[in-house]
Amino acid sequence: MTKQMHERRILAVDGVSKELGEWAFEKGLTADTLLKRLNRGWDVEKAVNTPAHTRRSNRQWRRYKLDGESLTLGEWAKRAGLRRETLRYRMEHGWDLRRAVTESARRDA
């Protein structure tokens, strides 16, 4: 099934029937997001009515302090020239912050 066919799929929410693409546009979602929700087993009403990014809307990102500076992992990673995922992996595997941000990401050959 093509993307256009998926977007034209009819969904009924609270007795109102509209195409998937129309629901997505009306609710501020992408058609892809709405389709992924449905494919993951969300019921139609929840998929349509759940705003985008609800999991992070009021989240305070954890800050890590080093030498008097308090930054998020993403900010430390950017400053160190590392990927955030690399820094998170190091921290989850017991590295202290100083070592995690100062050690090179590449191994010497």
Disulfide bonds with the S-S distance in Angstrom:
none
